[in-house]
Amino acid sequence: MSTRPALPFAGYGIRCARPAESGAVAALLASAFADDPVMAWMIPDASDRERRIARYFRLAQRRQRPRAGGVRVAATAEGRLLAAALWTRPGRWKASAVQELAALPQYARVFGLRGLPRAGEVENAMTEAHPGTPHWYLPTVGTDPGLQGTGVGTALLLQQLADCDRLGQPAYLESSKAANVPFYEGLGFRVTGELRLPRGGPAVWPMWREPRPADASETGERGVA
């Protein structure tokens, strides 16, 4: 039986992110996604990738923040952020055409004029594959790379998944790493297909989770990006 690494601090809690933490959340997620295959495909220049990813996650948070609980973190009492997740409630996952058009200049700053078409292709492919059944959507979750395997990411996700179970609501995500699929399967998600991005892009695995009975048990973390 494997054991998790010990945490280098006394403890942590799960809460909604504060507006003033937007930069810290973006930096944490940029670090977690620095080697993400989809991000690398959209931002090929590794020397500038993490900075651009952080800019992207600042934009993503602005889309989430009008929604209560849209940005959640695992954090110590002293304010150190350990993991972050973006959640969208049922029926709210898709931005309007007006919102997308307004964000276009900001997306251009993130991806550059050469990378913007690829980012658009990723968005279109994921939108086309997105299920129509109402669900909670998890577009992003990331753990501090030095803390993966400690259970922090699991605890962060279980907070919302417990509510999904209580309310009888499903959840959906796309895994951009094959290595993370077993982690999500341990939380009750199942792969529904393989989405191959256009122009030789990497694969993405859509995953769906039906609500579990109250007595169903969850398994431990195996890493999350």
Disulfide bonds with the S-S distance in Angstrom:
none
